[in-house]
């Protein structure tokens, strides 16, 4: 059995995880995209008639696949992402000597329109934070949710970084947190006074619950937000649903609220108040400042809307 028949995807994903420190969510996305491509090849065959495995693919097959995606109505962003996965896959195959060419190397993908991230006003964030403190239910759940919200807005953490915080990282009421982000890159993020206060209140409840569990014979949890689920800590989905419920309680449209929206609000509000773009890049853990620059466009759009809504010459009939 040759390497291609034995499967190229697993070695590629293993290398991606080991060499680049790709997160599990990233690896899962690569796997889905590549499996979709390989299944399409199996159904369609190759134009050369020499088989349907990745070792048989030429540029024509990849371009046909992209055309099929477009015919199915997939968005340019989705098609670009799948082409990116295929490119990296064949680049890896070439480096491993499995192929002596790179069939995807010169294919141009669709340019995805740059979508401005959704964000929130400071007043909307205040409403969410206030609602978290009066959330119906037990004290523990209320204090936990308020802590999550304060930490997220104070730091701009990715949701996976937030729910998987180790308890040890917040002991001693620190003013800074060390975060290990995408690609294994470490960064320091400061904690606001409200976040530190909410954190202290949650640790009291969390530690008391952990002490009870240890007395009952359970193993201690290393996580700041423990859970009895498989991961051992609060999941991204669990927090997502809690945030949607909180949005309703705050009188906000839940469709515009997500953990990522709070991350965008963190960055946009910093920029609006004069923070340096490079500093925001470091706080967000972006590898390239060009990723952070999108927040300048968000701010531009909000300033434009402000002028159109409030400038007297922008009002209907004002120039008449």
C-alpha positions, -999 to 999 in steps of 0.1 A, spaced: 0 0 0 15 33 -10 15 64 12 -14 80 -6 -36 49 -3 -27 47 34 -39 82 38 -21 116 36 -45 136 57 -35 122 92 3 128 87 -5 163 74 -27 172 104 -1 157 129 26 179 113 3 209 114 -3 204 151 33 196 160 51 222 139 27 251 140 9 244 172 -24 245 155 -54 244 178 -78 214 178 -106 235 163 -82 246 135 -72 210 128 -109 199 128 -116 225 102 -87 214 80 -99 178 83 -135 187 72 -123 207 42 -99 180 30 -123 152 35 -149 171 15 -123 176 -13 -113 139 -13 -149 127 -12 -156 149 -42 -126 134 -60 -138 99 -53 -173 107 -68 -159 126 -98 -127 107 -106 -98 125 -123 -97 137 -159 -66 116 -165 -86 85 -155 -57 73 -134 -76 72 -102 -93 94 -76 -67 96 -48 -47 127 -39 -16 113 -57 -35 115 -91 -48 150 -88 -37 177 -112 -45 214 -114 -75 207 -136 -92 186 -109 -87 212 -82 -100 240 -105 -130 217 -113 -136 212 -76 -136 250 -70 -160 255 -99 -183 229 -83 -183 247 -50 -192 280 -68 -220 262 -87 -233 249 -53 -235 285 -41 -208 285 -15 -195 319 -4 -162 332 -16 -148 330 19 -157 293 22 -141 285 -12 -110 305 -3 -107 286 30 -110 252 12 -84 262 -14 -60 273 14 -64 238 30 -57 221 -3 -27 243 -10 -11 235 23 -19 199 20 -1 196 -14 28 218 -2 33 192 26 30 163 2 57 179 -20 80 185 10 75 148 21 84 135 -14 50 120 -19 47 140 -50 72 157 -73 49 186 -81 24 210 -64 -9 210 -84 -24 237 -63 5 261 -61 -5 285 -89 -43 284 -85 -58 318 -76 -88 316 -53 -118 339 -50 -111 370 -31 -134 371 -1 -150 405 6 -136 417 39 -165 416 64 -164 441 92 -168 423 126 -199 430 146 -194 449 177 -213 466 206 -216 500 220 -202 507 255 -238 511 267 -247 477 254 -218 461 271 -228 478 304 -263 464 300 -248 429 296 -226 433 327 -254 446 347 -277 418 337 -251 392 346 -252 405 382 -289 400 386 -293 368 365 -320 346 378 -309 314 395 -284 305 422 -256 328 435 -229 305 421 -241 307 386 -246 345 388 -212 352 402 -196 328 376 -213 344 346 -204 379 359 -168 369 362 -168 354 327 -182 386 313 -159 410 331 -128 389 321 -139 387 285 -145 424 281 -114 434 302 -90 412 282 -104 405 247 -96 368 251 -107 343 225 -135 322 239 -114 290 241 -87 309 260 -113 322 284 -131 289 293 -98 270 296 -80 294 320 -61 274 347 -71 284 382 -34 287 391 -30 316 366 -53 339 386 -42 332 421 -30 361 442 -52 388 425 -28 394 396 -29 425 376 -17 407 345 -26 373 330 -2 351 309 -22 337 280 -11 310 256 -29 316 224 -29 304 188 3 288 176 15 284 212 23 322 214 23 337 249 11 371 256 3 392 287 -31 409 292 -39 433 320 -69 429 343 -92 458 351 -102 465 387 -138 453 380 -125 421 365 -102 414 395 -131 420 419 -154 397 399 -126 371 398 -120 372 436 -157 367 442 -159 337 419 -127 321 434 -143 321 468 -173 301 455 -153 279 431 -128 269 458 -155 261 483 -172 238 457 -139 222 449 -133 215 486 -166 198 489 -158 176 458 -125 166 473 -141 156 505 -165 134 484 -134 117 469 -134 136 436 -101 147 420 -94 185 422 -99 205 390 -71 226 376 -95 249 357 -109 282 368 -143 273 354 -146 235 362 -172 213 346 -182 177 349 -181 173 311 -154 155 290 -131 186 289 -133 192 326 -140 229 321 -168 250 308 -172 245 270 -173 272 243 -209 261 234 -220 263 271 -207 298 274 -222 307 240 -257 296 251 -253 314 285 -244 346 267 -275 344 244 -297 340 274 -280 369 291 -286 391 260 -323 385 262 -323 394 299 -304 426 290 -330 435 264 -306 431 235 -310 412 203 -293 378 209 -284 374 172 -258 402 175 -243 389 208 -215 363 209 -182 358 227 -165 371 196 -186 402 196 -173 410 231 -137 405 218 -145 429 190 -160 454 214 -128 452 236 -107 461 206 -130 488 191 -135 506 224 -97 506 231 -91 521 196 -119 547 200 -103 558 232 -69 564 217 -51 530 222 -22 523 198 -30 497 171 2 478 178 -7 475 215 -42 462 206 -25 437 183 -4 423 212 -34 422 235 -55 403 210 -27 379 201 -28 386 164 3 374 146 1 402 120 -10 438 125 -30 437 93 -55 415 111 -59 441 138 -63 469 112 -98 459 105 -108 476 137 -99 510 122 -125 502 95 -151 494 121 -143 528 138 -145 546 104 -179 531 97 -192 541 131 -179 577 127 -195 579 93 -228 567 107 -225 593 135 -220 621 110 -249 609 87 -272 606 117 -264 639 135 -248 664 111 -274 691 101 -264 690 65 -270 652 63 -306 656 73 -333 654 47 -341 688 33 -314 706 52 -297 717 20 -330 728 4 
